[in-house]
Amino acid sequence: MIKLQHVSKTFRVGKNRIEALKDVSLEVHKGEIFGVIGFSGAGKSTLIRCVNLLERPTSGQVVVDGENVLQLNKTRLRLLRRKIGMIFQGYNLLETANVYENVATPLKLEGVPKEEIKARTEKYLEIVGLSDRKNAFPSQLSGGQKQRVAIARALAHEPEVLLSDEATSALDPNTTDAILELLLKVNKELGITIFLITHELNVIQRICDRVAVMENGRVVEQGTVVDVFTQPQQPMTRRFISTESKFQIPETVKSDLLKSGRLVKLTFIGESSKDPVLATLAKQYDVLPSIIAGGIDQLKDQSVGRLLVHLKGDEAKVGTAIDFLHDQDVLVEEVKN
Ligand SMILES: Nc1ncnc2c1ncn2[C@@H]1O[C@H](COP(=O)(O)OP(=O)(O)OP(=O)(O)O)[C@@H](O)[C@H]1O
């Protein structure tokens, strides 16, 4: 649906050159939710803005629905942009227009017939749950409601792709969850492909199918959310996951535990969480496992359980027990000093 091939973007500010994107390639498949995550300044906004040419790449190709957008004339580009809706962190609503007008006015400007404008505006306000607030003005709405209006406005153009530029970044956690649920519904029920950028791991975990991790203008890692989340390959990705993870123990506790045994982080994905591996360690290997910390993360379609386990016993037996864990359907990472 969206293909970015070797995309680079350099900004010139006075005598300085800022390389915001360096040879970025990625592909967003039709029907999926694809997320790009990275810390501030990584190049995420520049990247997403290259899809609908709010920003023009310095080099590389951008292909949307089979069309090379960099080669389109103005009319064809305008037609293509109709297939691409966009929502922003700051909502970009018309403050002097009410909810209904915020959705209807852009359709009017596009020359959509009157009856159709009414039908679409009502339909999409209903989908985002704001039918009863259509006469309210933006100043009378909460942040979450404003984002719902922005989503309805984008959907009213009946796009095939929705670009989301940090749409939940200004919202509190509960409102964020509600907006993420709405995006899932838009993806599932309307079949709209979603390409989003975020600095929040939670957004990726909750709704994305695949993810790309950006650092200093480059994509350093990409894959399914389950793979990238459970087996991060790059230091940057690990840093991101551990920064957000509640799964950390103080250094002093860690060094005490390492004096009396070995420490392993176990990750259980889906079905593997049902096997009683810790009981097997105690029974068959004569090793005493103690759970130091643990938790479950809910990814879009999968739950991932994590345990930090201390293993105490005869050194050789603990070694064999760790080999046994590696043979199970469980990801094992030993924690060392
Ligand atoms: N119009 C511009 N002119 C000059 N430099 C720019 C412009 N837009 C972005 N940049 C620079 O490009 C780099 C990437 O910025 P970008 O906004 O894409 O990153 P980001 O990952 O979206 O970060 P943030 O979440 O803070 O917006 C930064 O160094 C930024 O200062």
The ligand as a Gaussian input file, in Angstrom:
#p B3LYP/6-31G(d) Opt

LIG

0 1
 N       11.357000      22.030000       8.456000
 C       12.521000      21.696000       9.035000
 N       13.604000      22.469000       8.884000
 C       14.787000      22.139000       9.437000
 N       14.991000      21.041000      10.187000
 C       13.944000      20.228000      10.382000
 C       12.637000      20.506000       9.824000
 N       11.796000      19.527000      10.185000
 C       12.518000      18.669000      10.940000
 N       13.792000      19.082000      11.054000
 C       14.892000      18.391000      11.779000
 O       14.922000      17.045000      11.336000
 C       15.201000      16.160000      12.419000
 C       14.077000      15.146000      12.537000
 O       12.896000      15.829000      12.970000
 P       11.461000      15.137000      13.086000
 O       10.487000      16.171000      13.546000
 O       11.182000      14.418000      11.824000
 O       11.730000      14.064000      14.249000
 P       10.686000      13.319000      15.180000
 O       11.228000      11.963000      15.396000
 O        9.333000      13.434000      14.600000
 O       10.785000      14.127000      16.511000
 P        9.632000      14.879000      17.345000
 O        8.788000      13.785000      17.921000
 O       10.390000      15.640000      18.393000
 O        8.926000      15.757000      16.350000
 C       15.375000      17.023000      13.637000
 O       16.752000      17.271000      13.808000
 C       14.642000      18.313000      13.270000
 O       15.191000      19.413000      13.933000

